[in-house]
Amino acid sequence: MRFSVAADSKDGVAERVVSELRRRGHEVVTHGALADSERDDWAWACELAARDVSEGRADQGVVCCWTGTGASIAANKVPGVRAALCVDAYTADGARKWNDANVLALSLRLTSEVVLEEILDAWLEGRRSTDPADVANVAHLDAI
């Protein structure tokens, strides 16, 4: 799978996200502070990663900032992106299952390396629900 990953700084687990995804066999494109020549502000960096997902250059995205809130807001402004701020594996699993989330937002302040691995396990193993109510909710997002 191809991931687009953005961070506004190299604090916390920012670089670990990239190395962990690569270790698991995924291709990774980087933006913001993780790329040499890009603007590293969260709104710009996270927009680039979200556009990669929206426009088909990446299958999934991971966006990071200090709290994760700004990263998720920026990513969710891009049509077709469903970014979810996840602080644990349960939330990541639910985001994939019930929301068909395609961008994972992380807090660089709160996410430890151990929790990151648990979140990535849940995110990568998660599958969207086929329950008609869940499918209808996700479809309705395009109409909002």
N, C-alpha and C positions, 0 to 999 in steps of 0.2 A: 504494500500500500504506500502511496505517496502522501506525506504530510508537509504542510506549510506551517512553520513555527515562527512566532514573533515574540519579542520581549523588548521592553524599554530600557532594561539594564541587564547586566550579567550577575546580578545579586541572586541569592537563594539558589533555586534549582533550575534557573534558566538554561544554563549549558548542559545540565544533567538531563533535561527533557530531550535535547537533541541526541546526546550520546546513548541514552536509554532506548529511544526509538530506533536508532541505527543498530544497536546491539540486538534488537529484536527483529532485525531484517527489513526494516522499512527505509524507504528513500526519504530524505528530508531536505526541504528548501528552507532557508532561513531569512529572516527580515529583522529590521531594527538594529538593536545593539548586537545581535548575533550575526549580522552581515557587516562587511567592512565599510561599505560606502553608502549606507542608507541612513536616513534620518531615524533617530532612535526614540522619538517621542511616542508615547503609547497609542495615541489616536492614529497617527500615520502608519506606524509599524503594524498594528493590529488590522487596520484596513487592508493593507497589502496581503496579509495572510488570508483574511476572509475573502478577498477578491480571487485569490488563487483557488479557493474552494468553490466559490460561486461560478467562476468561469471555467472550471474543469481542469485547471493545471495541478490541482491536488485533490485527493479523495477526502481528506480530513484536515483539520487545522488545530493548532494549539496556540493560544494567545496568553501572554503573561504580562502582568504589571504588579506593582507592590501589593495592592489589595485584590486584584483580579477584576474589580468592578469596572474600571475604565476600559480594560481590555474587552470585557464582554459587551459593554455598551457599544464600543466602536465596531466590533465584529457584527453585532446584530443590526447595525445600520445598513449593512450590505444585503441587498435582496437575495433570498435563497439561503441565507445563513441562519442557522439555529444554534447560537452559542450558549453554553451553559457553564456557569461558574460552579465548579465542583471542589469541595473541601474534603471529601472522603469518597471511598469506593461505592458506598450505597447511593450517593447522589449521582456519581458518574454512571452507574448501572441504570438508574432511573431515567437519567437524561437521554441515554441511548434508547432505552426501551419505550418510554412513554412520550418522549419529545422528538425522537429521531434526530437528536442533536448531531451536528456535523463539525462543530468547533468546540473544543474543550478550553475553558478559561481557567487559569490558575493564579492563585496569589503567591507571589514570590516571598512574601513575608511569612505566610502560614504553612506552606507546603514543605514538609521535611522530605528527605530522600526516601525514607521508608513509606510514607504516605503517598508520595509520587508513584512509587512502584505499584502500590495497591490500586490507586486511581487508574493508572494505565492498564493494569490487568482487567479491571472492570470495564473500562472504556473499550478496550480492544475485543473483549469477549462479548460485549453487549450487542444485542440485536433489537431492531425495532419491533414493537408489538404489532401483531396482525389483528388484534381486537378491533372491531368496527368503530367503537367509540374513540379509541386512541388514534386510529387512522383518520377519522373525521376531524378530530382536534388539530392534528398536524396539517391536514389539508386546509382547514379554516384559516391558518396563519397567513396564507397567501391572500386571503380576502380582507384581512384587517388593514 
